[in-house]
Amino acid sequence: MTEKRSRRQLLKGGIAVATAGVAGCSSLGPVGNVASTATIQETSISGSALAVEFKEDHDVTKLNLIGPSGSLFRSTEVATGATSAELGLFDYRRGWHYTPGEHSLVAISDDEEVASKTFPLEPQLEITEVQPYSGGRPTPSNRANLLVTVENTGTGPTWVYYVGYEDALDRDANHIPTNDYAKTVPLQNLEKPESKEDVLLEPGVSSELLGTDSPFLLANEDHCDSYTVELSVLVLSGIGTNARERLRATLTGEQISANFASTCSEISVKPLKKPSENNE
């Protein structure tokens, strides 16, 4: 499997097949490579777009994507002889995106529906790992920060634009933006990643994130004598729900200071069990 191919994760889970609009397309089969005569042979996610592939001798001239409300979300013309087309699902820089839920893809030929499919587009972010940040210069701000790994386990693409905290030692790290502008400038809110492509999360794709605020910068009353704090880390998603993980951190070692900031030389973090896990 090539690298390019791995970035186009097939839509998976909960796929329902709609009936075709005309005779001769009674079965479209599941999403993916299908050994059939279906007009729409494959549907996949490619970055922020829905990629569609047709059989060789199709007569599709237009593709419509219908949102969960039943209204038209996106439409694109299909060039004569083309065996693929794409429909954009979001553009975070311009501030528009699809609504999570079940969508219908409708293929049209000369104003007549010739095939359709329904499938869910629902991103789901999950924080899979949190660890003290050990990269960059050994400044208090870097050593007081966390590297957060998040994965999209859902069926639709999204983007990440902020890492924030609740109950962090540093009060500035507890700020969570509520304005829509923050969604359009993710690279201004994140130290990592540094490229526009890497803030996009297709289904099955993960990314390492480093926020601009450091949760373990010390206040005057804080210390490094096995100091324990419980806090939540949040990863904000451009579409759908945000990811959240509750942590317990222990600060030990020596206090390191520079440029009016300080933290502890040794910081360990571990996830707190959810109430349901404690009852198992």
Disulfide bonds with the S-S distance in Angstrom:
Cys224-Cys264 2.01
